[in-house]
Amino acid sequence: MDVGLQVLQLSTHPPAGGDFYPDRVCYPGLKKISSIEALTAVPQAEPILQMTRNKKTAGFTLIELMIVVAIIAVIAAIAIPKLMSARISANENAAIATLRTIASAQQQLQASSAIDTDGDGGGEYGYFGELAGTDELRIFDGAAPAIAPAGGVLDPPYLATAFGNVITDGADGVVERQGYYFKMFLPDAAFAGVGEAPLGGTAAIAGWNSADTELYWCCYAWPVQVSKTGNRAFFINQEGDVAGTSNISTVTTQYDGFNTIPAFGAAYDDAANTMDQGLGFAAMGFAANDANIWVQVGN
């Protein structure tokens, strides 16, 4: 018996219907082939589609590039000064807010009596290292002021621990925050300001006065790089009011990084130059020690 495979394939030239062959019958579109033919049949290759590429090279001309560069330069000339101005304004506002935060922390420290170096029950103001809980507190050891043993820090602190990252300005300790330096002063027996130790807190039991630090403190803030990280310089003390000076190049004393650092009495009345006196507000008829015009800063 002849066993064959039925294979359907498209015929390019189909034979006429009903044609008879001795070993097969062909119909239009249908072809009967034997098993041997099926096994030995060579498949026809599919047609290959070829893609024609456009070899034309695209690009910009020199004139087009120069126009683009000129446009970018114009935009930068307009935008960069505005960005710098916005940055300076943001840093100055942050400095004012930071001074108010410091004032609040000092009030809490004094009210808690966490520092009481004369044992009279009256709380005293502190330095950044003490307020941030990174330096040991000043204490009264029963006979005289002393520094607490290791671990005797403020817990919880009244300032963020970042304020404990005290660096030296060449003489005293300062803190850098968002483009501004901050420097704390506590009074000595003559109400002159004593800066923080270069590495934070109190390096030794000397300088400041126990009774006076229950009443007075002050802090200055000035730009790390004037005209780039900030312009104005600021001041605050136990009264809680922020004062400021323009600190522009035409002022008598321009505070700029570690080049020019505010002295403790810079914003105080020239007639006194002590921390127990008022500030040198020109509008009130007083002259500041640094000869700059200091004004009260609003909210």
Contacts in CASP RR format, 6 or more apart in sequence:
PFRMAT RR
TARGET T0000
AUTHOR 0000-0000-0000
METHOD contacts of the structure
MODEL  1
MDVGLQVLQLSTHPPAGGDFYPDRVCYPGLKKISSIEALTAVPQAEPILQ
MTRNKKTAGFTLIELMIVVAIIAVIAAIAIPKLMSARISANENAAIATLR
TIASAQQQLQASSAIDTDGDGGGEYGYFGELAGTDELRIFDGAAPAIAPA
GGVLDPPYLATAFGNVITDGADGVVERQGYYFKMFLPDAAFAGVGEAPLG
GTAAIAGWNSADTELYWCCYAWPVQVSKTGNRAFFINQEGDVAGTSNIST
VTTQYDGFNTIPAFGAAYDDAANTMDQGLGFAAMGFAANDANIWVQVGN
2 23 0 8 1.000
2 34 0 8 1.000
3 35 0 8 1.000
4 32 0 8 1.000
4 33 0 8 1.000
4 34 0 8 1.000
4 35 0 8 1.000
4 38 0 8 1.000
5 33 0 8 1.000
5 34 0 8 1.000
5 35 0 8 1.000
5 38 0 8 1.000
6 30 0 8 1.000
6 32 0 8 1.000
7 31 0 8 1.000
7 32 0 8 1.000
7 33 0 8 1.000
7 38 0 8 1.000
8 29 0 8 1.000
8 30 0 8 1.000
9 29 0 8 1.000
9 31 0 8 1.000
10 29 0 8 1.000
11 28 0 8 1.000
11 29 0 8 1.000
11 31 0 8 1.000
14 28 0 8 1.000
14 29 0 8 1.000
15 26 0 8 1.000
15 28 0 8 1.000
16 28 0 8 1.000
17 26 0 8 1.000
17 27 0 8 1.000
17 28 0 8 1.000
18 25 0 8 1.000
18 26 0 8 1.000
18 27 0 8 1.000
19 26 0 8 1.000
23 34 0 8 1.000
24 31 0 8 1.000
24 32 0 8 1.000
24 33 0 8 1.000
24 34 0 8 1.000
25 32 0 8 1.000
26 32 0 8 1.000
33 41 0 8 1.000
60 68 0 8 1.000
84 228 0 8 1.000
87 229 0 8 1.000
88 227 0 8 1.000
88 228 0 8 1.000
88 229 0 8 1.000
88 230 0 8 1.000
88 231 0 8 1.000
91 178 0 8 1.000
91 179 0 8 1.000
91 180 0 8 1.000
91 223 0 8 1.000
91 229 0 8 1.000
91 230 0 8 1.000
92 230 0 8 1.000
92 231 0 8 1.000
92 232 0 8 1.000
92 234 0 8 1.000
94 177 0 8 1.000
94 178 0 8 1.000
94 180 0 8 1.000
95 177 0 8 1.000
95 178 0 8 1.000
95 179 0 8 1.000
95 180 0 8 1.000
95 182 0 8 1.000
95 221 0 8 1.000
95 234 0 8 1.000
96 234 0 8 1.000
96 242 0 8 1.000
96 297 0 8 1.000
98 177 0 8 1.000
98 178 0 8 1.000
98 180 0 8 1.000
98 182 0 8 1.000
98 221 0 8 1.000
99 182 0 8 1.000
99 219 0 8 1.000
99 221 0 8 1.000
99 234 0 8 1.000
99 235 0 8 1.000
99 236 0 8 1.000
99 242 0 8 1.000
100 236 0 8 1.000
100 240 0 8 1.000
100 242 0 8 1.000
101 159 0 8 1.000
102 131 0 8 1.000
102 159 0 8 1.000
102 182 0 8 1.000
102 184 0 8 1.000
102 219 0 8 1.000
102 236 0 8 1.000
103 236 0 8 1.000
103 238 0 8 1.000
103 240 0 8 1.000
104 158 0 8 1.000
105 131 0 8 1.000
105 158 0 8 1.000
105 159 0 8 1.000
106 125 0 8 1.000
106 126 0 8 1.000
106 131 0 8 1.000
106 158 0 8 1.000
106 217 0 8 1.000
106 238 0 8 1.000
108 158 0 8 1.000
109 115 0 8 1.000
109 123 0 8 1.000
109 124 0 8 1.000
109 125 0 8 1.000
109 126 0 8 1.000
109 130 0 8 1.000
109 131 0 8 1.000
109 154 0 8 1.000
109 158 0 8 1.000
110 122 0 8 1.000
110 123 0 8 1.000
110 124 0 8 1.000
110 125 0 8 1.000
110 214 0 8 1.000
111 123 0 8 1.000
112 123 0 8 1.000
113 121 0 8 1.000
113 122 0 8 1.000
113 123 0 8 1.000
114 123 0 8 1.000
114 137 0 8 1.000
114 154 0 8 1.000
115 123 0 8 1.000
115 124 0 8 1.000
115 125 0 8 1.000
115 126 0 8 1.000
115 130 0 8 1.000
115 137 0 8 1.000
115 138 0 8 1.000
115 139 0 8 1.000
115 213 0 8 1.000
116 122 0 8 1.000
116 123 0 8 1.000
116 124 0 8 1.000
116 139 0 8 1.000
116 140 0 8 1.000
117 124 0 8 1.000
117 138 0 8 1.000
117 139 0 8 1.000
117 140 0 8 1.000
117 145 0 8 1.000
117 146 0 8 1.000
117 205 0 8 1.000
117 210 0 8 1.000
117 213 0 8 1.000
118 140 0 8 1.000
118 145 0 8 1.000
118 210 0 8 1.000
118 211 0 8 1.000
119 140 0 8 1.000
119 142 0 8 1.000
122 214 0 8 1.000
123 214 0 8 1.000
124 138 0 8 1.000
124 210 0 8 1.000
124 213 0 8 1.000
124 214 0 8 1.000
125 186 0 8 1.000
125 213 0 8 1.000
125 214 0 8 1.000
125 216 0 8 1.000
125 217 0 8 1.000
125 238 0 8 1.000
126 138 0 8 1.000
126 184 0 8 1.000
126 186 0 8 1.000
126 213 0 8 1.000
126 217 0 8 1.000
127 135 0 8 1.000
127 184 0 8 1.000
127 186 0 8 1.000
127 195 0 8 1.000
127 196 0 8 1.000
127 197 0 8 1.000
127 200 0 8 1.000
127 201 0 8 1.000
127 202 0 8 1.000
128 159 0 8 1.000
128 163 0 8 1.000
128 164 0 8 1.000
128 166 0 8 1.000
128 173 0 8 1.000
128 175 0 8 1.000
128 182 0 8 1.000
128 184 0 8 1.000
128 196 0 8 1.000
128 200 0 8 1.000
128 201 0 8 1.000
129 135 0 8 1.000
129 163 0 8 1.000
129 164 0 8 1.000
129 166 0 8 1.000
129 196 0 8 1.000
129 200 0 8 1.000
129 201 0 8 1.000
130 136 0 8 1.000
130 137 0 8 1.000
130 138 0 8 1.000
130 153 0 8 1.000
130 154 0 8 1.000
130 201 0 8 1.000
130 202 0 8 1.000
131 154 0 8 1.000
131 157 0 8 1.000
131 158 0 8 1.000
131 159 0 8 1.000
131 163 0 8 1.000
132 154 0 8 1.000
132 157 0 8 1.000
132 159 0 8 1.000
132 160 0 8 1.000
132 161 0 8 1.000
132 162 0 8 1.000
132 163 0 8 1.000
132 164 0 8 1.000
133 153 0 8 1.000
133 154 0 8 1.000
133 155 0 8 1.000
133 157 0 8 1.000
133 159 0 8 1.000
133 161 0 8 1.000
133 164 0 8 1.000
134 153 0 8 1.000
134 157 0 8 1.000
134 161 0 8 1.000
134 164 0 8 1.000
134 165 0 8 1.000
134 166 0 8 1.000
134 200 0 8 1.000
135 153 0 8 1.000
135 164 0 8 1.000
135 200 0 8 1.000
135 201 0 8 1.000
135 202 0 8 1.000
136 147 0 8 1.000
136 148 0 8 1.000
136 149 0 8 1.000
136 150 0 8 1.000
136 151 0 8 1.000
136 152 0 8 1.000
136 153 0 8 1.000
136 201 0 8 1.000
137 147 0 8 1.000
137 148 0 8 1.000
137 152 0 8 1.000
137 153 0 8 1.000
137 154 0 8 1.000
138 145 0 8 1.000
138 146 0 8 1.000
138 147 0 8 1.000
138 148 0 8 1.000
138 202 0 8 1.000
138 205 0 8 1.000
139 145 0 8 1.000
139 146 0 8 1.000
139 147 0 8 1.000
139 148 0 8 1.000
140 146 0 8 1.000
144 205 0 8 1.000
145 205 0 8 1.000
145 210 0 8 1.000
146 205 0 8 1.000
147 202 0 8 1.000
147 205 0 8 1.000
162 177 0 8 1.000
163 175 0 8 1.000
163 177 0 8 1.000
164 175 0 8 1.000
164 200 0 8 1.000
165 175 0 8 1.000
165 176 0 8 1.000
166 173 0 8 1.000
166 174 0 8 1.000
166 175 0 8 1.000
166 196 0 8 1.000
166 197 0 8 1.000
166 198 0 8 1.000
166 199 0 8 1.000
166 200 0 8 1.000
166 201 0 8 1.000
167 173 0 8 1.000
167 174 0 8 1.000
167 175 0 8 1.000
167 176 0 8 1.000
167 198 0 8 1.000
168 174 0 8 1.000
168 198 0 8 1.000
168 199 0 8 1.000
169 181 0 8 1.000
169 183 0 8 1.000
169 258 0 8 1.000
169 261 0 8 1.000
170 198 0 8 1.000
170 258 0 8 1.000
171 198 0 8 1.000
172 183 0 8 1.000
172 195 0 8 1.000
172 196 0 8 1.000
172 197 0 8 1.000
172 198 0 8 1.000
173 183 0 8 1.000
173 195 0 8 1.000
173 196 0 8 1.000
173 197 0 8 1.000
173 198 0 8 1.000
173 199 0 8 1.000
173 200 0 8 1.000
174 181 0 8 1.000
174 182 0 8 1.000
174 183 0 8 1.000
174 196 0 8 1.000
175 181 0 8 1.000
175 182 0 8 1.000
175 183 0 8 1.000
176 182 0 8 1.000
176 224 0 8 1.000
179 223 0 8 1.000
179 224 0 8 1.000
179 225 0 8 1.000
179 229 0 8 1.000
179 230 0 8 1.000
180 221 0 8 1.000
180 222 0 8 1.000
180 223 0 8 1.000
180 224 0 8 1.000
180 229 0 8 1.000
180 230 0 8 1.000
181 221 0 8 1.000
181 222 0 8 1.000
181 223 0 8 1.000
181 224 0 8 1.000
181 257 0 8 1.000
181 258 0 8 1.000
181 261 0 8 1.000
182 219 0 8 1.000
182 220 0 8 1.000
182 221 0 8 1.000
183 195 0 8 1.000
183 196 0 8 1.000
183 219 0 8 1.000
183 220 0 8 1.000
183 261 0 8 1.000
183 262 0 8 1.000
184 195 0 8 1.000
184 196 0 8 1.000
184 217 0 8 1.000
184 218 0 8 1.000
184 219 0 8 1.000
185 193 0 8 1.000
185 194 0 8 1.000
185 195 0 8 1.000
185 217 0 8 1.000
185 218 0 8 1.000
185 219 0 8 1.000
185 220 0 8 1.000
185 264 0 8 1.000
185 275 0 8 1.000
186 193 0 8 1.000
186 194 0 8 1.000
186 195 0 8 1.000
186 208 0 8 1.000
186 212 0 8 1.000
186 213 0 8 1.000
186 216 0 8 1.000
186 217 0 8 1.000
187 193 0 8 1.000
187 194 0 8 1.000
187 208 0 8 1.000
187 209 0 8 1.000
187 212 0 8 1.000
187 213 0 8 1.000
187 215 0 8 1.000
187 216 0 8 1.000
187 217 0 8 1.000
187 274 0 8 1.000
187 275 0 8 1.000
187 276 0 8 1.000
188 194 0 8 1.000
188 207 0 8 1.000
188 208 0 8 1.000
188 209 0 8 1.000
188 212 0 8 1.000
189 209 0 8 1.000
189 212 0 8 1.000
190 274 0 8 1.000
191 212 0 8 1.000
191 216 0 8 1.000
191 274 0 8 1.000
191 275 0 8 1.000
191 276 0 8 1.000
191 277 0 8 1.000
192 264 0 8 1.000
192 274 0 8 1.000
192 275 0 8 1.000
193 218 0 8 1.000
193 264 0 8 1.000
193 265 0 8 1.000
193 275 0 8 1.000
194 207 0 8 1.000
194 208 0 8 1.000
194 264 0 8 1.000
195 264 0 8 1.000
196 202 0 8 1.000
197 203 0 8 1.000
202 208 0 8 1.000
212 275 0 8 1.000
212 276 0 8 1.000
215 238 0 8 1.000
215 276 0 8 1.000
216 237 0 8 1.000
216 238 0 8 1.000
216 275 0 8 1.000
216 276 0 8 1.000
217 237 0 8 1.000
217 238 0 8 1.000
217 275 0 8 1.000
218 235 0 8 1.000
218 236 0 8 1.000
218 237 0 8 1.000
218 238 0 8 1.000
218 264 0 8 1.000
218 265 0 8 1.000
218 267 0 8 1.000
218 275 0 8 1.000
219 235 0 8 1.000
219 236 0 8 1.000
219 237 0 8 1.000
220 233 0 8 1.000
220 234 0 8 1.000
220 235 0 8 1.000
220 255 0 8 1.000
220 262 0 8 1.000
220 266 0 8 1.000
220 267 0 8 1.000
221 233 0 8 1.000
221 234 0 8 1.000
221 235 0 8 1.000
222 233 0 8 1.000
222 234 0 8 1.000
222 247 0 8 1.000
222 255 0 8 1.000
222 256 0 8 1.000
222 257 0 8 1.000
222 261 0 8 1.000
222 262 0 8 1.000
223 229 0 8 1.000
223 230 0 8 1.000
223 231 0 8 1.000
223 232 0 8 1.000
223 233 0 8 1.000
223 247 0 8 1.000
223 255 0 8 1.000
223 256 0 8 1.000
223 257 0 8 1.000
224 230 0 8 1.000
224 257 0 8 1.000
225 256 0 8 1.000
225 257 0 8 1.000
226 247 0 8 1.000
226 254 0 8 1.000
226 255 0 8 1.000
226 256 0 8 1.000
226 257 0 8 1.000
231 246 0 8 1.000
231 247 0 8 1.000
231 248 0 8 1.000
232 244 0 8 1.000
232 245 0 8 1.000
232 246 0 8 1.000
232 247 0 8 1.000
233 244 0 8 1.000
233 245 0 8 1.000
233 247 0 8 1.000
233 255 0 8 1.000
233 262 0 8 1.000
233 292 0 8 1.000
234 242 0 8 1.000
234 243 0 8 1.000
234 244 0 8 1.000
234 297 0 8 1.000
235 242 0 8 1.000
235 243 0 8 1.000
235 244 0 8 1.000
235 262 0 8 1.000
235 266 0 8 1.000
235 267 0 8 1.000
235 279 0 8 1.000
235 294 0 8 1.000
236 242 0 8 1.000
236 243 0 8 1.000
237 275 0 8 1.000
241 296 0 8 1.000
241 297 0 8 1.000
242 296 0 8 1.000
242 297 0 8 1.000
242 298 0 8 1.000
243 267 0 8 1.000
243 279 0 8 1.000
243 281 0 8 1.000
243 294 0 8 1.000
243 295 0 8 1.000
243 296 0 8 1.000
243 297 0 8 1.000
244 267 0 8 1.000
244 294 0 8 1.000
244 295 0 8 1.000
244 296 0 8 1.000
244 297 0 8 1.000
245 251 0 8 1.000
245 267 0 8 1.000
245 288 0 8 1.000
245 290 0 8 1.000
245 292 0 8 1.000
245 293 0 8 1.000
245 294 0 8 1.000
245 295 0 8 1.000
246 292 0 8 1.000
246 293 0 8 1.000
247 254 0 8 1.000
247 255 0 8 1.000
247 292 0 8 1.000
248 254 0 8 1.000
251 292 0 8 1.000
251 293 0 8 1.000
252 290 0 8 1.000
252 291 0 8 1.000
252 292 0 8 1.000
253 260 0 8 1.000
253 266 0 8 1.000
253 290 0 8 1.000
253 291 0 8 1.000
253 292 0 8 1.000
254 260 0 8 1.000
255 261 0 8 1.000
255 262 0 8 1.000
262 290 0 8 1.000
263 289 0 8 1.000
263 290 0 8 1.000
264 275 0 8 1.000
265 273 0 8 1.000
265 274 0 8 1.000
265 275 0 8 1.000
265 289 0 8 1.000
265 290 0 8 1.000
266 288 0 8 1.000
266 289 0 8 1.000
266 290 0 8 1.000
266 292 0 8 1.000
267 279 0 8 1.000
267 280 0 8 1.000
267 288 0 8 1.000
267 289 0 8 1.000
267 290 0 8 1.000
267 294 0 8 1.000
268 274 0 8 1.000
268 275 0 8 1.000
268 277 0 8 1.000
268 278 0 8 1.000
268 279 0 8 1.000
268 280 0 8 1.000
268 288 0 8 1.000
268 289 0 8 1.000
269 277 0 8 1.000
269 278 0 8 1.000
269 279 0 8 1.000
269 280 0 8 1.000
269 286 0 8 1.000
269 287 0 8 1.000
269 288 0 8 1.000
269 289 0 8 1.000
270 280 0 8 1.000
270 286 0 8 1.000
270 287 0 8 1.000
270 288 0 8 1.000
270 289 0 8 1.000
270 291 0 8 1.000
271 277 0 8 1.000
271 286 0 8 1.000
271 287 0 8 1.000
272 278 0 8 1.000
273 289 0 8 1.000
278 286 0 8 1.000
279 286 0 8 1.000
279 288 0 8 1.000
279 294 0 8 1.000
280 286 0 8 1.000
280 287 0 8 1.000
280 288 0 8 1.000
280 289 0 8 1.000
280 294 0 8 1.000
281 288 0 8 1.000
281 294 0 8 1.000
281 295 0 8 1.000
281 296 0 8 1.000
282 288 0 8 1.000
282 293 0 8 1.000
282 294 0 8 1.000
282 295 0 8 1.000
283 295 0 8 1.000
288 294 0 8 1.000
END
